[in-house]
């Protein structure tokens, strides 16, 4: 975000009489508001009861599309709207992902499984930061962000065609896969 504001959005915020710090704070505030709104909505709604994997993948893909848009937005407020949408999708996808995991992992194994899952997720976060920085240094901050958003969109969208992923909530199917793998 700092590079995006400093490089790609500089003309817009300067024309508005803002400082770099004000522009970055504005963008970060809009992003935080999106996360808050998404969290409140999924808390009130409670999330999907069936076909959670569809909601998970669609919100991930939508967040990826918004990230592509964020990378190419010419103005601070349009970029803020895209940032809002990215963060709005986060709680939606996270809530549905967690619900799927809780439904499929036996209670007695949840602590260990969720700990490993969290370590893997947090362990990959720095890799994303390095990749984003590397892309921004070699290309353009907006283009690098858009490319990574495109990857998110393509991978998430492709999983909608993956029958194994689409059946992840079907306990009998998953247990059948596990028993075949043990044999």
Secondary structure, DSSP 4 states (H G I P E B T S, - for coil): -HHIIIIISHHHHHHTT--HHHHHHHHHHHHHHHHHHHHHHHHHH---SS-HHHHHHHHHHHHHHHHHHHHH--SHHHHHHHHHHHHHHHHHHHHHHHHHHHHHS-HHHHHHHHHHHHHHHHHHHHHHHHHHHHHHHHS-HHHHHHHHHHHHHHHHHHHTT-HHHHTTT-HHHHHHHHHHHH-
